[in-house]
């Protein structure tokens, strides 16, 4: 295997996203469809760069990392999370919560910051974004199953 092949990722998988599933035993109770945070996701790079530029002063005074974390969550809401489903509660207790930018940021920063860390770790694996052996269209990730469709996130 060449070095190129070992590190090559599939642009279509990076742009379409993978479905990260949360299970209780064999039962999927929630899932989040995400594009790659980085790599060929130019929207992620542009959005994060813009937010960092616009908030430079606040970041310099950010002793606890809360501003940095909020900006990253906003970037995920705008450029990474495509859709979600299952047992995901919204700020008012509604299930399933609408997949909006506001709900994504709330979930990742206020309600379940450990979920945000878990999602970041799961999405870091290069193998999520590579063709699977013998199947160029398979976008299965670790503990995840491919999702061919999915609706587009609402911008409320």
KAHUTA-V783108 format. One record per residue. N is the residue number from 1. NEAR is the number of other C-alpha atoms within 8 Angstrom. D_FIRST is the distance of its C-alpha to the first C-alpha in Angstrom with 1 decimal. Layout:
# KAHUTA-V783108
n=[N	N]
near=[NEAR	NEAR]
d_first=[D_FIRST	D_FIRST]
This chain:
# KAHUTA-V783108
n=[1	2	3	4	5	6	7	8	9	10	11	12	13	14	15	16	17	18	19	20	21	22	23	24	25	26	27	28	29	30	31	32	33	34	35	36	37	38	39	40	41	42	43	44	45	46	47	48	49	50	51	52	53	54	55	56	57	58	59	60	61	62	63	64	65	66	67	68	69	70	71	72	73	74	75	76	77	78	79	80	81	82	83	84	85	86	87	88	89	90	91	92	93	94	95	96	97	98	99	100	101	102	103	104	105	106	107	108	109	110	111	112	113	114	115	116	117	118	119	120	121	122	123	124	125	126	127	128	129	130	131	132	133	134	135	136	137	138	139	140	141	142	143	144	145	146	147	148	149	150	151	152	153	154	155	156]
near=[4	5	6	6	7	7	7	7	10	9	8	6	13	15	10	8	12	17	14	14	12	9	9	7	4	5	6	10	10	12	12	12	14	13	15	13	11	8	7	8	13	8	7	14	9	8	11	11	8	8	10	10	7	6	8	8	6	8	10	7	6	10	6	4	7	8	9	9	9	10	11	9	13	10	13	11	13	10	13	12	14	14	12	10	9	10	8	9	10	12	7	5	7	8	9	10	10	7	10	11	13	8	12	12	13	10	11	13	12	8	7	9	10	7	8	11	8	8	9	8	8	9	9	7	8	8	8	11	14	11	13	10	5	5	7	7	7	8	15	11	13	6	7	10	11	10	9	4	4	8	6	6	10	8	5	5]
d_first=[0.0	3.8	6.7	8.3	6.5	6.8	10.3	11.4	14.4	16.7	19.9	21.9	21.2	22.1	25.3	26.4	25.8	25.1	27.9	28.3	30.5	33.1	34.2	37.1	35.9	34.4	36.5	35.2	38.0	36.5	33.5	32.5	30.4	28.6	26.7	24.2	26.3	24.7	21.6	22.7	25.9	28.2	31.2	30.3	29.9	33.2	35.1	34.3	35.0	38.3	39.4	38.7	40.7	43.5	43.8	43.3	46.8	46.5	43.1	44.8	47.4	45.0	45.6	44.2	41.1	42.8	42.8	39.1	38.3	40.5	39.0	35.5	36.8	38.5	35.2	33.5	36.6	36.3	32.6	30.6	32.7	33.1	35.1	36.0	38.0	39.6	41.8	41.6	45.0	46.2	48.6	51.6	50.3	49.4	46.7	44.4	44.5	43.8	40.5	42.1	41.2	44.1	43.3	39.6	40.8	43.5	41.3	38.6	41.2	44.4	44.0	40.7	39.0	36.9	35.5	34.4	32.6	31.0	29.9	28.4	26.4	25.1	24.1	22.2	19.2	16.3	15.2	18.5	17.6	14.2	14.1	14.4	12.7	14.7	17.0	16.8	20.3	20.1	20.9	21.5	21.4	22.1	25.6	25.8	26.0	25.3	28.4	28.7	32.0	34.1	37.0	37.0	38.3	42.0	43.1	46.4]
